[in-house]
Amino acid sequence: MFRSPLAVTALLVVAGSLSPTPVTAQQEFIRQRLLVHNFDAGRGSLGRRLGDAIAGAIDHGKGKDLAVVGRGDMLLQLEKAGYNPDSVLLATEIRDQTRRYRADEYVVGRAITNGRAMRLEGLLVLTRDSAMKQPITTTELPDVDPAADAFGAEVLRARLQLVPVRRCENAMRAGKSSEAAVFALEGIKAYPRATIARACLLRAYTASGQPPDSLLRVAIALLAIDSTSTYGWDAAAKANDELGNKDDAGRAWKALAVLQAHDADVVARVVTALMRDGNPAIAKPIIAQAVLDRPDDEHLAGLHWRVLLATEDWANATKVGEALRKLSPTYETQPDYFTRMAGAYRNANQPFRAVAAAAEGVAIHPEDPELYLLYTQLILGETDAALARGLERFPKSGKLLALDAQQKRKRGDHQGALEATRKAVAQDSTLARSYLQLAQAFIDVDQNDSALVVLQAGIKSVADSAVVAQFTLARGNAMYRSANATKKRADFEMALRFLQLSQHLSPSQNAGFLVGSAAFGVAQLAATELPAAKSCPIATLAQDNLVLAETLLATNGGAAPDAAKQFLDYAAQLHPYVAQQVKILCAGGQ
């Protein structure tokens, strides 16, 4: 398969068995009219004289199928309109004059002089389609007349392709693409440097479904003769696309966009193709210039936005995206618009705008789950980042430090939460119930003694007493349940301290029952240690807690009658043994 666009060869294919219906040229087409315009030859009358001489040379050598439009009337009318008859017209003016004089073809060009000789470069162009053009050149010749004669002769040779081209175009209109290709090949055979015939051959091959490598060969041959052929670059771009030659396709699409920058539809097609091929970087300057030239073109603006997103130009993507909403409200009807805008703002390091864009999208499209998911992710992902930025800007804000502590605690960073809470309390003494957060931070790192100190110090009012009582009751209850699982005396003792503080601050039957239960746990475990420990302090600890348990369970047993009775029965059984151990172990001051 042919793939390389560097191996440029002319395509001269001999027609196969397919033969078009024989025709008589004189009966087939009406005589064509050709107009030669002034050449670009610098100041003075050289360009006009070259136009006159070339028109004369073509008229002298033409056949019956061609009429050369006289230049005299055209130059006279231009002079009456205020033009200098020696001036070179603009492209639009050239086409207007050509149509005015009903010319089917026209010739334009320029003279390159070095003081001793001149070389002419020009084009034979079909009026009906200015992209159908044939480059014409001469070698260096000493004067106007020989240069004009050579140029005119080459125009006539180039025109040998035109009758087959017209047959090719007629066959295409009739839907006979294979027959059209045969006619186009005849035109190439008649004039090997034919570009107009090759352009028609490309159309025929495309319509007949020829493989992309065949199209590419024709396109390369055409571009080797005329590097500004839009037909050639368009075909090369499409063929390279199909062949998977993305880099070559990108270069071809770029060339086409440069040549057709005035055509918004072509530019849009080129940019779309480049994006499809994964070449957004090539598309970026093309679409940027296009929207600069046509700021109100909604389609181009939308393409520009997508190119900016693809090239990760986030800052400009956000600006263009916002402008799109003003250019066309229909963008707000698309959930994807808000998704892309939120992503662009996030990547542009504008997190607040990212969240706002997602939130607005959710408000407009509440039924879209993907948009809501993005909004949720942004909110969750922004929490830590926003907090970090806030602490950088306001390092002494007690409220931000307290919030930081809460977030660290949620993540399981209990030591970090403790440090942040300490800073928060130190920076802002007015924080509501800050002592509760600090106490919880100490509990999380298993510094329960410090937590109790903080809680006791935080009691400044009756309201504080009630809050601390509730807090210590809940923590003490949790510690008691944990101690029942660990069966460690130290755990029961810590639970008892929390529960006793709660009962002290706000006596209740529930708190009293829990104090009695925890005290029984301490007494029971201390009693089990006595045979091995033989310690008076442990015996005394068991006895004191047993008395406390019996007292509080008896007076607060209504909170859980069955459990209270069971504890009291156990206490009654344990009491004689503990009393005996105290008598034995503590005798003589042990």
Sequence and secondary structure as in RCSB ss.txt:
>XXXX:A:sequence
MFRSPLAVTALLVVAGSLSPTPVTAQQEFIRQRLLVHNFDAGRGSLGRRLGDAIAGAIDHGKGKDLAVVGRGDML
LQLEKAGYNPDSVLLATEIRDQTRRYRADEYVVGRAITNGRAMRLEGLLVLTRDSAMKQPITTTELPDVDPAADA
FGAEVLRARLQLVPVRRCENAMRAGKSSEAAVFALEGIKAYPRATIARACLLRAYTASGQPPDSLLRVAIALLAI
DSTSTYGWDAAAKANDELGNKDDAGRAWKALAVLQAHDADVVARVVTALMRDGNPAIAKPIIAQAVLDRPDDEHL
AGLHWRVLLATEDWANATKVGEALRKLSPTYETQPDYFTRMAGAYRNANQPFRAVAAAAEGVAIHPEDPELYLLY
TQLILGETDAALARGLERFPKSGKLLALDAQQKRKRGDHQGALEATRKAVAQDSTLARSYLQLAQAFIDVDQNDS
ALVVLQAGIKSVADSAVVAQFTLARGNAMYRSANATKKRADFEMALRFLQLSQHLSPSQNAGFLVGSAAFGVAQL
AATELPAAKSCPIATLAQDNLVLAETLLATNGGAAPDAAKQFLDYAAQLHPYVAQQVKILCAGGQ
>XXXX:A:secstr
    TTS         S       HHHHS  EEEEE   B SSSSHHHHHHHHHHHHHHHH  TTEEE  HHHHH
HHHHHTT  TT    HHHHHHHHHHTT SEEEEEEEEE SS EEEEEEEEETTEEEEEEEEE   BSSHHHHHHH
HHHHHHHHGGGHHHHHHHHHHHHTT HHHHHHHHHHHHHHSTT SHHHHHHHHHHHHTT  HHHHHHHHHHHHHH
 TT HHHHHHHHHHHHHHT HHHHHHHHHHHHHHTTT HHHHHHHHHHHHHTT HHHHHHHHHHHHHH TT HHH
HHHHHHHHHHTT HHHHHHHHHHHHHH GGGGG HHHHHHHHHHHHHTT HHHHHHHHHHHHHH TT HHHHHHH
HHHHHHHHHHHHHHHHHH TT HHHHHHHHHHHHHTT HHHHHHHHHHHHHH TT TTHHHHHHHHHHHTT HHH
HHHHHHHT  SHHHHHHHHHHHHHHHHHHHHHHHHH  HHHHHHHHHHHHHHHHHS  HHHHHHHHHHHHHHHHH
HHHHHHHH  HHHHHHHHHHHHHHHHHHHHHGGGSHHHHHHHHHHHHHHHHHHHHHHHHHSGGG 
